[in-house]
Amino acid sequence: MKTKRVILTTAAVAALAVGGGVWATAAYADPDVSGSDRDRAGNAAVQAVGGGTVVDVEASDDQGEAYEVEVRKPDGSEVDVKLDKDLKVVTQQAEAADPALTGADRASAEKAALEAVAGGTVLGVEAGDDEGVAYEVEVRSADNKEWDVELDPAFKVLTKNADD
């Protein structure tokens, strides 16, 4: 009877250790970068493009790259910057600007989407391509969920859907 208890206890401890290892691996595999690493990579990318605001920082799985940083410049245009582990620029590529959006339209769409997803961060704003949808805004909420918010021409929320 004692032998069975020892074996069961050992098996339970081993299962917890394996489960804990799986959890730790899954948490490490998260592509989002946080804390001081996010700040360092974001600052390096903003400096490389000559100013702006960090929209997103992710770990890169491409060889020779450690970080992928999206920066929104003061004019509203966005640049994707890829950095190596020493925070040196590997590539930077401007995203095509959406000519249909003025700075005022973009700001109003961002404001409306942030009211719909309280505490969120705007990841992108585009002109809508569906009938009745004037603006499409992608927002990351405080709990790290991504939301697609569709707005009408008066910046009224039409839909708000969490990405799967």
RODREN-309055 format. One line per field, with one value per residue: residue number from 1; residue in one letter; x, y, z of N, C-alpha, C, O in turn. Coordinates in nm, 4 decimals. Each point is the difference from the previous one (the first is absolute). Layout:
<rs>
seq NUM  ...
type A  ...
n_x X  ...
n_y Y  ...
n_z Z  ...
ca_x X  ...
ca_y Y  ...
ca_z Z  ...
c_x X  ...
c_y Y  ...
c_z Z  ...
o_x X  ...
o_y Y  ...
o_z Z  ...
</rs>
This chain:
<rs>
seq 1  2  3  4  5  6  7  8  9  10  11  12  13  14  15  16  17  18  19  20  21  22  23  24  25  26  27  28  29  30  31  32  33  34  35  36  37  38  39  40  41  42  43  44  45  46  47  48  49  50  51  52  53  54  55  56  57  58  59  60  61  62  63  64  65  66  67  68  69  70  71  72  73  74  75  76  77  78  79  80  81  82  83  84  85  86  87  88  89  90  91  92  93  94  95  96  97  98  99  100  101  102  103  104  105  106  107  108  109  110  111  112  113  114  115  116  117  118  119  120  121  122  123  124  125  126  127  128  129  130  131  132  133  134  135  136  137  138  139  140  141  142  143  144  145  146  147  148  149  150  151  152  153  154  155  156  157  158  159  160  161  162  163  164
type M  K  T  K  R  V  I  L  T  T  A  A  V  A  A  L  A  V  G  G  G  V  W  A  T  A  A  Y  A  D  P  D  V  S  G  S  D  R  D  R  A  G  N  A  A  V  Q  A  V  G  G  G  T  V  V  D  V  E  A  S  D  D  Q  G  E  A  Y  E  V  E  V  R  K  P  D  G  S  E  V  D  V  K  L  D  K  D  L  K  V  V  T  Q  Q  A  E  A  A  D  P  A  L  T  G  A  D  R  A  S  A  E  K  A  A  L  E  A  V  A  G  G  T  V  L  G  V  E  A  G  D  D  E  G  V  A  Y  E  V  E  V  R  S  A  D  N  K  E  W  D  V  E  L  D  P  A  F  K  V  L  T  K  N  A  D  D
n_x 0.0818  0.1395  0.0165  -0.1736  0.0097  0.1299  -0.0765  -0.1473  0.0871  0.0923  -0.1431  -0.0677  0.1356  0.0035  -0.1667  0.0222  0.1217  -0.0919  -0.1344  0.1040  0.0656  -0.1573  -0.0540  0.1395  -0.0259  -0.1633  0.0467  0.1181  -0.1448  -0.0402  -0.1587  -0.1762  0.0360  0.1150  -0.1441  0.1370  -0.0735  -0.1782  0.0269  0.0892  -0.1250  -0.1332  0.0956  0.0436  -0.1738  -0.0605  0.1310  -0.0521  -0.1765  0.1388  -0.0176  -0.0632  -0.1590  0.0784  0.0350  0.1936  -0.0427  0.1250  -0.0757  0.2194  -0.1432  -0.0157  0.0430  0.1062  -0.1722  0.0205  0.0588  -0.2038  0.1081  -0.1739  0.0738  -0.0816  0.0088  0.1681  0.1445  0.0819  0.1711  -0.0279  0.0890  0.0396  -0.0150  0.1524  -0.0662  0.2019  0.1185  0.0995  -0.1820  0.0978  0.0240  -0.1914  -0.1857  -0.0056  -0.1875  0.0519  -0.1103  -0.0878  0.0907  -0.0930  0.0274  -0.0697  0.1990  -0.1864  0.1322  -0.0872  0.0334  0.1985  0.0462  -0.0853  0.1192  0.1796  -0.0323  -0.0526  0.1741  0.1075  -0.1128  0.0605  0.1889  -0.1735  0.0786  -0.1506  0.0493  0.0129  -0.1375  -0.2210  0.0959  -0.2087  0.0857  -0.1880  -0.0075  -0.0508  -0.1373  0.0275  0.1329  -0.0469  -0.0874  0.2139  -0.1253  0.2180  -0.1350  0.1684  -0.1199  -0.1333  -0.2012  0.0525  -0.1830  -0.0107  0.0256  -0.1839  0.1213  -0.2111  0.1127  -0.1537  -0.1404  -0.1747  0.0960  -0.1626  -0.0066  0.1484  0.2229  -0.0732  0.1774  -0.0894  0.2007  -0.0255
n_y -0.1184  -0.0945  -0.2213  -0.1196  -0.0401  -0.1690  -0.2093  -0.0793  -0.0706  -0.2036  -0.1710  -0.0369  -0.1106  -0.2221  -0.1070  -0.0288  -0.1749  -0.2051  -0.0705  -0.0664  -0.2150  -0.1516  -0.0382  -0.1251  -0.2207  -0.1062  -0.0429  -0.1882  -0.1730  0.0562  -0.0025  -0.0337  0.2021  -0.1054  0.1398  -0.0830  -0.2097  -0.0316  0.0040  -0.1812  -0.1840  -0.0043  -0.0334  -0.2153  -0.1183  0.0158  -0.1073  -0.2173  -0.0149  -0.0096  -0.1986  0.0576  -0.1082  -0.0359  -0.1022  -0.0310  -0.1354  -0.0321  -0.1771  0.0393  -0.0512  0.2226  -0.1459  -0.0353  -0.1422  0.2132  0.1724  -0.0281  0.1497  0.0017  0.0870  0.0868  0.0061  0.1411  -0.0819  -0.1131  0.1196  -0.1611  -0.0274  -0.1114  -0.0250  -0.0252  -0.1014  0.1010  -0.1911  0.0422  -0.1188  -0.1850  0.2085  -0.1129  0.0329  0.1026  -0.0355  0.1348  0.0659  -0.1705  0.1837  0.0318  -0.0472  -0.2117  -0.0840  0.0992  0.1797  0.1592  -0.0199  0.0541  0.2180  0.0935  -0.0294  0.1300  0.2118  0.0354  0.0063  0.1983  0.1259  -0.0315  0.1113  -0.0186  0.2104  0.0671  -0.1759  0.2188  -0.1538  0.0385  0.1320  -0.0804  0.0436  0.1034  -0.2158  0.0541  -0.1378  0.2102  -0.1329  0.1297  -0.0905  -0.0132  -0.0690  0.0384  -0.1477  0.1239  -0.1911  0.1085  -0.0596  0.2007  0.0988  -0.1669  0.2235  -0.1171  0.1832  -0.0744  0.1163  0.0986  0.0376  -0.1095  -0.1572  -0.0318  -0.0282  -0.0711  0.0224  -0.1784  0.0048  -0.1554  0.0995  -0.0928
n_z 0.0000  0.1514  -0.0299  0.0810  0.2212  0.0680  -0.0167  0.1501  0.1946  0.0099  0.0258  0.2094  0.1406  -0.0163  0.1044  0.2218  0.0678  -0.0054  0.1646  0.1867  -0.0037  0.0475  0.2155  0.1246  -0.0271  0.1129  0.2133  0.0288  0.0004  0.2123  -0.1605  0.1343  -0.0870  0.1606  0.1028  0.1586  0.0373  0.1361  0.2221  0.0989  0.0370  0.1806  0.2000  0.0490  0.0797  0.2157  0.1456  0.0267  0.1384  0.1763  0.1027  0.2081  -0.1170  0.2071  -0.1969  -0.1119  0.1755  -0.1828  0.1164  -0.0200  -0.1660  -0.0332  -0.1652  0.1944  0.0255  0.0661  -0.1352  0.0935  -0.1273  0.1431  -0.1949  0.1925  -0.2258  0.0454  -0.1517  0.1784  -0.0799  -0.1543  0.2061  -0.1921  0.2244  -0.1625  0.1919  -0.0139  -0.0061  -0.1985  -0.0608  -0.0812  -0.0812  0.0400  0.1229  -0.1994  0.1195  -0.1728  0.1849  -0.1139  -0.0904  0.2002  -0.2173  0.0221  0.0582  0.0744  -0.0174  -0.1330  -0.2231  -0.0898  -0.0294  -0.1851  -0.1878  -0.0338  -0.0680  -0.2148  -0.1423  -0.0110  -0.1458  -0.2150  -0.0481  0.1405  0.0009  -0.1532  -0.1339  -0.0356  -0.0900  0.0186  -0.1562  0.0029  -0.2046  0.0637  0.0655  0.2121  -0.1105  -0.0704  -0.1233  0.1783  0.1903  -0.0664  0.1753  -0.0412  0.1068  0.0837  0.0224  0.1446  -0.0818  -0.0895  0.0813  -0.1506  -0.0153  -0.0538  -0.0458  0.0175  -0.1588  0.1336  -0.1717  0.0916  -0.1299  -0.1520  0.2238  -0.1534  -0.0237  0.1173  -0.1379  0.1362  0.0233  -0.2015
ca_x -0.0818  0.0900  0.0632  -0.0962  -0.0089  0.1224  -0.0063  -0.1029  0.0488  0.1058  -0.0658  -0.0701  0.1023  0.0536  -0.1024  0.0012  0.1237  -0.0159  -0.1020  0.0616  0.0933  -0.0783  -0.0534  0.1100  0.0360  -0.1050  0.0085  0.1198  -0.0200  -0.0826  0.0788  0.0065  0.1139  -0.0453  0.0990  0.1148  0.0345  -0.0913  0.0421  0.1276  -0.0222  -0.0841  0.0812  0.0943  -0.0753  -0.0449  0.1186  0.0392  -0.0899  -0.0004  -0.1079  -0.1297  -0.0552  0.0030  -0.1323  0.0093  0.1324  -0.0098  0.1218  0.0062  0.0531  0.0810  0.1431  0.0688  -0.0880  -0.0481  -0.1216  -0.0746  -0.0618  -0.0821  0.0072  -0.0850  0.0673  -0.0907  -0.0898  -0.0990  0.0516  0.0567  0.1227  0.0376  0.1446  0.0491  0.1259  0.0705  0.0080  0.0737  -0.0877  0.0414  -0.1037  0.0219  -0.0771  -0.1150  -0.0844  -0.1180  -0.1255  -0.0710  -0.0934  -0.1356  -0.0239  -0.1372  -0.0125  0.0727  0.0430  -0.1181  -0.0813  0.0716  -0.0093  -0.1387  -0.0240  0.0728  -0.0722  -0.1234  0.0347  0.0493  -0.1174  -0.0651  0.0893  0.0617  0.1338  0.0694  0.1008  -0.0315  0.1054  -0.0091  -0.1247  -0.0108  -0.1298  -0.0802  -0.0226  -0.1334  -0.1050  -0.0439  0.1115  0.0930  0.1316  0.0280  0.1053  0.0451  0.0359  0.0409  -0.0534  0.0931  0.0225  0.0782  -0.0886  -0.0103  -0.1374  -0.0267  -0.1111  -0.0446  -0.0679  -0.0671  0.0643  -0.0105  0.0841  -0.0831  0.0397  -0.0936  0.0296  0.1219  0.0207  0.1318  0.0679  0.0192
ca_y 0.1184  0.1140  0.0116  0.0636  0.1421  0.0651  0.0051  0.0969  0.1326  0.0313  0.0239  0.1282  0.1053  0.0016  0.0587  0.1439  0.0545  0.0023  0.1010  0.1302  0.0226  0.0319  0.1346  0.0962  0.0045  0.0707  0.1413  0.0549  0.0042  0.1147  0.0870  0.1364  0.0305  0.0947  0.0494  0.0784  -0.0425  0.0741  0.1400  0.0132  -0.0243  0.1089  0.1220  -0.0155  0.0108  0.1387  0.0776  -0.0360  0.0620  0.1435  0.0452  -0.0643  -0.0728  -0.1448  -0.0612  -0.1402  -0.0620  -0.1458  -0.0769  -0.0519  -0.1349  -0.0022  -0.0047  0.1283  0.1029  -0.0278  0.0760  0.0674  0.1152  0.0856  0.1375  0.0986  0.1291  0.1116  0.0281  -0.1075  -0.1145  -0.1030  -0.0634  -0.1245  -0.0029  -0.1274  0.0225  -0.1192  -0.0101  0.1160  0.1132  0.0639  -0.0156  -0.0978  0.0605  0.0843  0.0115  0.0834  -0.0586  0.0891  0.0884  -0.0019  0.1381  0.0409  0.0466  0.1195  -0.0098  0.0211  -0.1228  -0.1047  0.0302  -0.0226  -0.1448  -0.0548  0.0385  -0.0793  -0.1400  -0.0110  0.0067  -0.1313  -0.0971  0.0816  -0.0390  -0.0666  0.0679  -0.0120  -0.0636  0.0448  0.0597  -0.0054  0.0306  -0.1218  -0.0453  -0.0597  0.1003  0.0599  0.0061  0.1048  -0.0189  -0.1252  0.0279  -0.1169  0.0449  -0.1017  0.0365  -0.0117  -0.1427  -0.0497  -0.0514  0.0936  0.0290  0.0720  0.0921  0.0636  0.1259  0.0638  0.1283  0.0932  -0.0607  -0.0811  -0.1406  -0.0918  -0.1329  -0.0150  -0.1442  -0.0478  -0.0913  -0.1360
ca_z 0.0000  0.0047  -0.1309  -0.0895  0.0357  -0.0464  -0.1463  -0.0363  0.0352  -0.0965  -0.1282  0.0095  -0.0035  -0.1364  -0.0864  0.0249  -0.0564  -0.1450  -0.0281  0.0227  -0.1106  -0.1185  0.0182  -0.0131  -0.1409  -0.0706  0.0350  -0.0636  -0.1440  -0.0324  -0.0869  0.0509  0.0861  0.1018  0.0950  -0.0470  -0.1366  -0.0889  0.0007  -0.0707  -0.1423  -0.0492  -0.0084  -0.1114  -0.1255  -0.0133  -0.0357  -0.1365  -0.0976  0.0202  0.0885  -0.0128  0.1128  -0.0169  -0.0059  0.0379  0.0013  0.0060  -0.0219  -0.1360  -0.0127  -0.1207  0.0282  -0.0008  0.0556  0.1351  0.0272  -0.1052  0.0657  -0.0855  0.0487  -0.0672  -0.0047  0.0305  -0.1124  -0.0091  -0.0754  0.0862  -0.0483  0.0664  0.0200  0.0522  0.0703  0.0461  0.1463  0.0495  -0.0305  -0.1247  -0.1016  -0.1064  -0.1091  0.0353  -0.1176  0.0201  -0.0438  -0.0907  0.0696  -0.0518  -0.0399  0.0271  0.1377  0.0429  0.1395  0.0850  -0.0084  0.0729  0.1429  0.0429  -0.0028  0.1148  0.1216  0.0077  0.0257  0.1375  0.0875  -0.0098  0.0641  0.1050  0.0434  -0.1093  -0.0803  -0.1422  -0.0787  -0.1378  -0.0472  -0.1458  -0.0568  -0.0122  -0.1365  -0.0057  -0.0132  0.1254  0.0948  -0.0437  0.0621  0.0700  0.0972  0.0755  0.1342  0.0978  0.1312  0.1121  0.0267  -0.1138  -0.1045  -0.1115  -0.0389  -0.1236  0.0221  -0.1239  0.0280  -0.1118  -0.0327  0.1135  0.1045  0.0894  -0.0065  -0.0634  0.0561  0.0816  0.0054  0.0450  -0.0928  0.0524
c_x 0.0873  0.0637  -0.0935  -0.0116  0.1223  -0.0032  -0.1020  0.0445  0.1069  -0.0611  -0.0705  0.0992  0.0574  -0.1000  -0.0053  0.1229  -0.0112  -0.1023  0.0552  0.0965  -0.0725  -0.0543  0.1093  0.0411  -0.1037  0.0065  0.1192  -0.0212  -0.0867  0.0818  0.0098  0.1158  -0.0471  0.1172  0.1121  0.0434  -0.0864  0.0447  0.1277  -0.0187  -0.0829  0.0780  0.0969  -0.0718  -0.0461  0.1172  0.0392  -0.0882  -0.0135  -0.1166  -0.1295  -0.0398  0.0027  -0.1432  0.0058  0.1463  -0.0211  0.1381  -0.0056  0.0552  0.0810  0.1474  0.0625  -0.0830  -0.0436  -0.1348  -0.0611  -0.0785  -0.0786  -0.0043  -0.0942  0.0697  -0.1008  -0.0984  -0.1059  0.0472  0.0641  0.1191  0.0220  0.1520  0.0372  0.1401  0.0661  0.0098  0.0758  -0.0735  0.0477  -0.1066  0.0441  -0.0716  -0.1007  -0.0780  -0.1234  -0.1219  -0.0680  -0.1003  -0.1364  -0.0380  -0.1407  -0.0164  0.0826  0.0449  -0.1180  -0.0896  0.0633  -0.0140  -0.1418  -0.0333  0.0697  -0.0751  -0.1253  0.0294  0.0495  -0.1127  -0.0724  0.0813  0.0821  0.1361  0.0825  0.1056  -0.0339  0.1205  -0.0020  -0.1372  0.0032  -0.1360  -0.0737  -0.0180  -0.1328  -0.1030  -0.0456  0.1091  0.1013  0.1414  0.0070  0.1196  0.0326  0.0554  0.0435  -0.0469  0.1050  0.0299  0.0656  -0.0850  -0.0039  -0.1447  -0.0017  -0.1240  -0.0319  -0.0866  -0.0705  0.0663  -0.0044  0.0772  -0.0822  0.0409  -0.1112  0.0161  0.1285  0.0168  0.1419  0.0562  0.0152  0.1456
c_y 0.1263  0.0254  0.0704  0.1497  0.0762  0.0157  0.1048  0.1429  0.0451  0.0320  0.1357  0.1159  0.0115  0.0649  0.1514  0.0651  0.0104  0.1060  0.1389  0.0343  0.0361  0.1410  0.1037  0.0133  0.0781  0.1493  0.0643  0.0181  0.1180  0.0981  0.1444  0.0144  0.1034  0.0488  0.0774  -0.0414  0.0745  0.1458  0.0207  -0.0165  0.1132  0.1287  -0.0056  0.0180  0.1437  0.0882  -0.0260  0.0681  0.1503  0.0536  -0.0732  -0.0702  -0.1491  -0.0527  -0.1425  -0.0441  -0.1499  -0.0615  -0.0552  -0.1408  -0.0147  0.0072  0.1388  0.1139  -0.0412  0.0653  0.0531  0.1112  0.0796  0.1384  0.0870  0.1346  0.1122  0.0328  -0.1078  -0.1198  -0.0992  -0.0661  -0.1268  -0.0050  -0.1349  0.0224  -0.1327  0.0035  0.1165  0.1307  0.0825  -0.0319  -0.1021  0.0499  0.0976  0.0234  0.0829  -0.0758  0.1005  0.0826  -0.0092  0.1428  0.0485  0.0579  0.1259  -0.0235  0.0135  -0.1241  -0.1113  0.0221  -0.0266  -0.1491  -0.0671  0.0283  -0.0848  -0.1466  -0.0199  0.0164  -0.1337  -0.1094  0.0776  -0.0558  -0.0651  0.0875  -0.0222  -0.0585  0.0469  0.0555  -0.0040  0.0509  -0.1322  -0.0393  -0.0746  0.1118  0.0493  0.0136  0.1015  -0.0245  -0.1367  0.0260  -0.1292  0.0502  -0.1197  0.0477  -0.0233  -0.1460  -0.0701  -0.0678  0.1031  0.0082  0.0707  0.0843  0.0671  0.1205  0.0523  0.1351  0.1033  -0.0530  -0.0728  -0.1460  -0.0825  -0.1413  0.0071  -0.1501  -0.0337  -0.0919  -0.1352  -0.0351
c_z 0.0000  -0.1366  -0.0972  0.0288  -0.0510  -0.1515  -0.0444  0.0299  -0.0985  -0.1360  0.0002  -0.0079  -0.1403  -0.0958  0.0176  -0.0618  -0.1513  -0.0379  0.0167  -0.1112  -0.1275  0.0107  -0.0214  -0.1459  -0.0778  0.0293  -0.0701  -0.1499  -0.0442  -0.0834  0.0498  0.0970  0.1016  0.0835  -0.0655  -0.1405  -0.1017  -0.0104  -0.0815  -0.1504  -0.0609  -0.0169  -0.1173  -0.1337  -0.0240  -0.0411  -0.1461  -0.1048  0.0193  0.0807  -0.0254  0.1279  -0.0299  0.0046  0.0525  -0.0045  0.0158  -0.0140  -0.1419  0.0015  -0.1287  0.0370  -0.0135  0.0563  0.1391  0.0264  -0.1291  0.0683  -0.1033  0.0635  -0.0827  0.0097  0.0267  -0.1134  -0.0197  -0.0798  0.0965  -0.0670  0.0816  0.0060  0.0597  0.0541  0.0341  0.1525  0.0630  -0.0281  -0.1192  -0.1056  -0.1049  -0.1251  0.0596  -0.1278  0.0346  -0.0496  -0.0905  0.0784  -0.0656  -0.0364  0.0338  0.1402  0.0234  0.1434  0.0958  -0.0010  0.0828  0.1508  0.0529  0.0035  0.1179  0.1297  0.0178  0.0329  0.1425  0.1020  0.0011  0.0687  0.1031  0.0404  -0.1088  -0.0657  -0.1464  -0.0729  -0.1449  -0.0318  -0.1520  -0.0416  -0.0161  -0.1450  -0.0143  -0.0067  0.1375  0.1046  -0.0533  0.0504  0.0677  0.0906  0.0736  0.1332  0.0835  0.1364  0.1078  0.0330  -0.1186  -0.1073  -0.1116  -0.0465  -0.1347  0.0239  -0.1335  0.0353  -0.1251  -0.0280  0.1138  0.1213  0.1067  -0.0193  -0.0636  0.0544  0.0784  0.0211  0.0463  -0.1068  0.0659  0.0050
o_x -0.0304  0.0175  0.0438  -0.0093  -0.0129  0.0351  0.0287  -0.0234  -0.0009  0.0432  0.0041  -0.0245  0.0214  0.0392  -0.0126  -0.0087  0.0389  0.0226  -0.0269  0.0080  0.0456  0.0034  -0.0219  0.0289  0.0351  -0.0198  -0.0082  0.0598  -0.0159  0.1082  0.0879  0.0286  -0.0738  0.1133  -0.0192  0.0525  0.0487  0.0051  0.0090  0.0514  0.0299  -0.0138  0.0185  0.0534  0.0102  -0.0154  0.0402  0.0481  -0.0714  -0.0388  -0.0221  0.0586  -0.0359  -0.0737  -0.0886  0.0779  -0.0676  0.0902  -0.1062  0.0892  0.0400  0.0384  -0.0252  0.0479  -0.0273  -0.0822  0.0706  -0.0825  0.0501  -0.0362  0.0004  0.0238  -0.1206  -0.1084  -0.0815  -0.0626  0.0386  0.0060  -0.0098  0.0678  -0.0571  0.0866  -0.0679  -0.0520  -0.0161  0.0560  -0.0270  -0.0536  0.1067  0.0588  -0.0371  0.0565  -0.0730  0.0030  0.0145  -0.0826  -0.0103  -0.0285  -0.0237  -0.1015  0.1203  -0.0446  -0.0062  -0.0517  -0.0682  -0.0274  -0.0161  -0.0698  -0.0572  -0.0149  -0.0254  -0.0704  -0.0305  0.0087  -0.0576  -0.0569  0.1139  0.0170  0.1047  0.0191  -0.0198  0.1122  0.1033  -0.0999  0.1000  -0.0947  0.0595  -0.0037  -0.0291  0.0239  -0.0311  -0.0187  0.0619  0.0977  -0.0976  0.1062  -0.0892  0.0851  -0.0618  0.0371  0.1044  0.1073  0.0018  0.0534  0.0034  -0.0694  0.0859  -0.1068  0.0869  -0.0865  0.0436  0.0939  0.0806  -0.0143  0.0438  0.0195  -0.1139  -0.0981  0.0853  -0.0768  0.0978  -0.0718  0.0181  0.0355
o_y 0.0957  0.1150  0.0849  0.0797  0.1106  0.1057  0.0799  0.0906  0.1149  0.0938  0.0719  0.0986  0.1110  0.0768  0.0740  0.1089  0.1011  0.0765  0.0879  0.1151  0.0869  0.0753  0.1007  0.1105  0.0819  0.0809  0.1155  0.0888  0.0210  0.0411  0.0742  -0.0897  0.0919  -0.0458  0.0694  0.0825  0.0444  0.0561  0.0937  0.0801  0.0473  0.0680  0.0994  0.0631  0.0503  0.0867  0.0922  0.0345  0.0655  0.1157  -0.0561  0.0226  -0.0427  0.0272  -0.0430  0.0457  -0.0445  0.0584  -0.0407  -0.0325  -0.1107  0.0716  0.0716  0.1130  -0.1175  -0.0542  0.0342  -0.0262  0.0309  0.0147  -0.0057  0.0512  -0.0221  0.0521  0.0093  -0.1058  0.0363  -0.0136  0.0015  0.0097  -0.0420  0.0559  -0.1007  0.0915  0.0273  0.1083  0.1198  -0.1108  0.0123  0.0046  -0.0097  0.0259  -0.0302  -0.0613  0.1209  -0.0537  -0.0188  0.0804  0.1208  0.0634  0.0030  -0.0943  -0.0697  -0.0406  -0.0696  -0.0942  -0.0550  -0.0458  -0.0886  -0.0887  -0.0509  -0.0614  -0.1013  -0.0536  -0.0391  -0.0968  0.0392  -0.1210  -0.0582  0.1162  -0.1141  0.0489  0.0006  -0.0394  0.0364  0.0001  -0.1014  0.0851  -0.0555  0.1101  -0.0803  0.0683  -0.0205  0.0319  -0.0477  0.0426  -0.0695  0.0889  -0.1063  0.1086  -0.0602  -0.0308  -0.1230  -0.0746  0.1202  -0.1010  0.0834  -0.0526  0.0618  -0.0062  -0.0252  0.0371  0.0930  0.0529  -0.0140  -0.0452  0.0005  -0.0668  0.0857  -0.0622  0.0594  -0.0840  -0.0099  -0.1104
o_z -0.0713  -0.0403  -0.0776  -0.0934  -0.0526  -0.0525  -0.0891  -0.0800  -0.0443  -0.0669  -0.0998  -0.0695  -0.0486  -0.0879  -0.0975  -0.0568  -0.0584  -0.0937  -0.0818  -0.0430  -0.0744  -0.0974  -0.0674  -0.0460  -0.0850  -0.0906  -0.0419  -0.0608  -0.1202  0.0420  -0.0439  0.0793  -0.0355  -0.0148  -0.0999  -0.0747  -0.1040  -0.1095  -0.0792  -0.0781  -0.1096  -0.1017  -0.0703  -0.0913  -0.1119  -0.0860  -0.0710  -0.1079  -0.0759  -0.0161  -0.1074  0.1059  -0.1097  0.0947  0.0738  -0.0836  0.0927  -0.0600  -0.0471  0.0784  -0.0361  0.0925  -0.0969  0.0106  0.0247  0.0739  -0.0948  0.0875  -0.1081  0.1168  -0.1230  0.1095  -0.0109  0.0264  -0.0918  0.0057  0.1111  -0.1222  0.1227  -0.1023  0.1006  -0.0673  0.0202  0.0639  0.1189  0.0173  -0.0090  -0.0038  -0.0602  -0.1080  0.1170  -0.1063  0.0944  -0.1067  0.0179  0.0737  -0.1212  0.0888  0.0032  0.0288  -0.0258  0.0653  0.1013  0.1041  0.0752  0.0743  0.1089  0.0904  0.0634  0.0841  0.1092  0.0802  0.0628  0.1105  0.1015  0.0504  -0.0255  0.0156  0.0282  0.0360  -0.0418  0.0132  -0.0669  0.0602  -0.0618  0.0787  -0.0365  -0.0888  -0.1060  0.0497  0.0880  0.1007  -0.1044  -0.0677  0.0579  -0.0456  0.0487  0.0036  -0.0058  0.0447  -0.0251  0.0520  -0.0058  -0.0821  0.0261  -0.0112  -0.0284  0.0311  -0.0614  0.0875  -0.1123  0.0704  0.0024  0.1102  0.1142  -0.1128  0.0467  0.0328  -0.0232  0.0733  -0.0454  -0.0541  0.1214  0.0413
</rs>
